[in-house]
Amino acid sequence: MSKLYQFTLDPYCRRVRLALAEKGLTPQLADERPWAPSQQLLDLNPSGLLPVWADETGQAICGIEAVGEFLEERHPEKSLLPGNAWARAEARRIVAWFDVKFYTEVTEPLLTEKVVKRFMPGSAAPDMARVRLALQNLKPHLDYLALLAEERSWLAGDELSLADLAAAAHLSAIDYLGDINWRENQVARSWYERIKSRPAFRVLLSDTVAAMPPAPHYAELDF
């Protein structure tokens, strides 16, 4: 059986898990701690970075883009980059928005300060200035997502794409922490309710982190 080396709240691992579920694939999950990668993970990927996908033979593919492109090529029956070249370029643009800009301004500081530092031995207390700035940065990103969701059926066009999965992966990790006030942006909330209600999203709704239960509404479809 294929295996995905992942950390529950890592947004890139979450995107891979959503993509696998949309394609009807169920890998074995190998839980890792990004701040203390196992020797097995380092043997597969010397950088220690997640996600890492290993097939039945143990051959590994490392990194979110490499894994994503591999899954698209090996399992094209349900493409997550649909449409023509322009549509695929737009989907990739939005993926990059969340995986680079949103991650830098929102996801990384929140996860580092509220999750990673909690488990790292000898780590300093959370930097609440970083947390406050990340939460401040969250609002314009939700506004941009709402703008896309109002203009299109899905974020990149008429069909669900990797753009929606990337956005949902980052937002669901933050939502686990209870850091999104969905009442402040009903359009973004409606989009999130739609994708959260998809059968593929169930792979994330049962997630738990030791000693860190999710926000009470995290697994609710109607929140």
Secondary structure as UniProt FT lines:
FT   STRAND          3..6
FT   TURN            8..9
FT   HELIX           11..22
FT   TURN            23..24
FT   STRAND          28..31
FT   TURN            34..35
FT   HELIX           39..44
FT   TURN            46..47
FT   STRAND          52..54
FT   TURN            56..57
FT   STRAND          60..62
FT   HELIX           64..74
FT   HELIX           76..78
FT   HELIX           85..96
FT   HELIX           97..107
FT   HELIX           108..111
FT   HELIX           112..116
FT   HELIX           117..119
FT   TURN            121..122
FT   HELIX           128..151
FT   TURN            155..156
FT   HELIX           162..176
FT   TURN            177..178
FT   HELIX           182..184
FT   HELIX           186..196
FT   HELIX           199..201
FT   HELIX           202..205
FT   TURN            210..211
FT   TURN            216..219
//
